[in-house]
């Protein structure tokens, strides 16, 4: 068992012992947690008020004890988070850098494929126009879908696969033109409306790619 697990078990045992002590000292009050309390006389009223005061005091004591136990745990948690933060920040920076490089390269590949596709379609249109003049069979000149250049959405690497999912990035360029129901502005609503095909005045929509990773088997 690791030192961290042993410390965790020790803390849990300490908490259980503290709670047991508190429960023993307030057993008379806890009796009413499963009982229906009814007040019929002034004397019962005073007794009930005493019980209520005792319960409030017991809750305060329990809360103070809970805070006392949690204080060093919270401090330890903060220290652990502070120790991990530089490493996690650097991982995030490295991921952002690699993501940017991949998306730029993918966008260049897609642009080149689209230009090549347009060129092939223009050449096809020219051949069809010429064929109509000579009486050739036009259908034989049509390109099959798999003959047109495309870039696969999913790329397979050594450790798994990366899928380049198309997304959009919305930039507000004129706040006054944005519809009133989006005036927070709520970027989630704006993106949802843009994705649905509706036009949103006052924003600039920029398409972007998001790499989605999947580990191999």
C-alpha positions in Angstrom: 0.0 0.0 0.0 1.3 3.4 -0.9 2.0 6.1 1.7 -0.8 8.2 0.2 -3.3 5.4 0.6 -2.1 4.7 4.2 -2.5 8.4 5.0 -6.0 8.4 3.5 -7.0 5.4 5.6 -5.7 7.0 8.7 -7.7 10.1 8.1 -10.8 8.1 7.5 -10.3 6.2 10.7 -9.8 9.5 12.5 -13.0 10.9 11.1 -15.0 7.9 12.0 -13.7 8.1 15.6 -14.5 11.8 15.9 -18.1 11.1 14.5 -18.6 8.2 16.9 -17.6 10.5 19.9 -20.0 13.2 18.7 -22.8 10.7 18.3 -22.3 9.3 21.8 -22.5 12.8 23.3 -25.7 13.7 21.4 -27.5 10.3 21.5 -30.5 12.0 23.3 -30.8 14.5 20.5 -30.3 11.9 17.7 -33.1 9.9 19.2 -35.5 12.3 17.5 -34.0 11.8 14.0 -36.3 8.7 13.6 -39.2 9.9 15.8 -42.1 12.2 15.2 -42.0 15.0 17.8 -45.3 16.4 19.0 -45.8 19.4 21.3 -49.0 19.5 23.4 -48.1 21.5 26.5 -46.0 24.5 27.6 -43.6 22.1 29.4 -43.2 20.1 26.2 -42.7 23.3 24.3 -39.8 24.3 26.7 -38.3 20.8 26.4 -38.5 21.0 22.6 -36.9 24.4 22.6 -34.0 23.0 24.7 -33.7 20.1 22.3 -33.7 22.5 19.3 -31.0 24.7 21.0 -29.0 21.5 21.7 -29.3 20.4 18.1 -28.1 23.8 16.8 -25.1 23.6 19.2 -24.3 20.1 18.1 -24.4 21.1 14.5 -22.1 23.9 15.2 -19.6 21.7 17.1 -19.8 19.1 14.3 -19.2 21.7 11.6 -16.2 23.1 13.6 -14.8 19.6 14.0 -15.3 19.0 10.2 -13.5 22.2 9.4 -10.7 21.3 11.8 -10.1 18.0 10.1 -10.5 19.3 6.5 -8.1 22.3 7.1 -4.8 20.3 6.7 -6.4 18.2 3.9 -7.3 21.4 2.0 -3.9 22.8 2.5 -2.3 19.5 1.3 -4.7 19.5 -1.7 -3.7 23.1 -2.6 0.0 22.1 -2.3 -0.5 19.1 -4.6 -2.3 21.2 -7.1 0.4 23.8 -7.1 3.1 21.1 -7.6 1.2 19.6 -10.6 0.2 23.0 -12.2 3.6 23.7 -14.0 3.7 20.2 -15.4 0.0 20.3 -16.5 0.5 23.8 -17.9 3.5 22.6 -20.0 1.5 19.6 -21.2 -1.3 21.9 -22.3 1.2 24.3 -24.1 2.7 21.3 -25.9 -0.7 20.0 -26.9 -1.7 23.5 -28.2 1.5 23.8 -30.2 1.1 20.4 -31.8 -2.6 20.9 -32.4 -1.9 24.2 -34.2 0.8 22.5 -36.4 -1.5 19.7 -37.3 -4.5 21.8 -38.0 -2.5 24.2 -40.2 -1.1 21.2 -42.2 -4.6 19.6 -42.5 -6.1 22.9 -43.7 -3.3 23.1 -46.3 -3.9 19.5 -47.4 -7.7 20.2 -47.7 -7.1 23.4 -49.6 -4.8 21.6 -52.1 -7.3 18.7 -52.5 -10.2 21.2 -53.1 -8.1 23.0 -55.7 -7.2 19.8 -57.4 -10.9 18.7 -57.3 -12.0 21.9 -58.9 -9.4 21.6 -61.6 -10.4 18.0 -62.4 -14.1 19.1 -62.6 -13.2 22.0 -64.9 -11.3 19.6 -67.1 -14.2 17.2 -67.1 -16.6 20.0 -68.0 -14.4 21.0 -70.9 -14.2 17.4 -72.2 -18.0 17.0 -71.9 -18.5 20.2 -73.9 -16.2 19.0 -76.6 -17.8 15.5 -76.6 -21.2 17.1 -77.2 -19.9 18.7 -80.3 -18.3 15.5 -81.6 -21.2 13.2 -80.5 -19.1 11.2 -78.1 -20.8 9.4 -75.2 -20.8 11.9 -72.3 -21.3 9.3 -69.5 -17.9 7.7 -70.2 -16.2 11.0 -69.4 -17.7 11.5 -66.0 -15.3 11.0 -63.0 -16.2 8.6 -60.3 -16.4 10.0 -56.8 -13.3 8.0 -55.7 -11.4 9.6 -58.6 -11.7 13.1 -57.0 -9.0 14.0 -54.4 -10.1 14.0 -50.7 -8.4 14.1 -47.3 -9.6 11.4 -44.8 -11.1 12.9 -41.6 -9.3 10.3 -39.5 -5.6 9.8 -39.6 -4.0 6.6 -38.1 -0.8 7.1 -36.1 1.4 4.6 -34.3 -0.3 5.1 -30.9 -3.9 5.4 -32.1 -5.9 7.7 -34.4 -6.7 11.4 -34.7 -10.0 12.6 -36.2 -10.2 16.1 -37.5 -13.7 17.3 -36.7 -14.9 20.4 -38.4 -16.0 23.1 -35.9 -16.5 26.9 -36.0 -15.0 29.8 -34.1 -17.3 32.8 -33.6 -15.8 36.3 -33.2 -18.1 39.3 -32.3 -17.3 42.2 -34.7 -20.3 44.4 -34.0 -22.2 44.0 -30.7 -25.0 46.3 -31.7 -26.1 44.1 -34.6 -26.4 40.9 -32.5 -30.1 39.9 -31.8 -31.4 41.0 -28.3 -31.8 37.4 -27.1 -28.1 36.8 -27.6 -27.0 40.0 -26.0 -25.3 38.5 -22.9 -23.6 37.5 -25.3 -24.1 33.8 -24.9 -21.4 32.3 -27.1 -22.9 28.8 -26.7 -26.2 30.1 -28.1 -24.5 32.0 -30.9 -22.5 29.0 -31.9 -25.6 26.8 -31.8 -27.5 29.2 -34.0 -24.6 29.4 -36.5 -24.3 25.6 -36.6 -28.0 25.3 -37.3 -27.5 27.3 -40.5 -29.0 30.6 -39.3 -27.2 33.8 -40.0 -26.2 35.9 -36.9 -25.5 39.5 -37.6 -22.5 41.1 -35.9 -20.3 38.0 -35.7 -17.5 36.7 -37.8 -17.7 32.9 -38.3 -14.4 31.1 -38.8 -14.2 27.4 -39.4 -11.6 25.5 -37.5 -10.5 21.9 -37.0 -10.4 20.1 -33.6 -8.3 16.9 -33.4 -10.2 14.2 -31.5 -7.8 11.5 -30.2 -8.6 7.8 -29.7 -6.2 5.3 -28.2 -5.5 2.1 -30.1 -6.5 -1.3 -28.9 
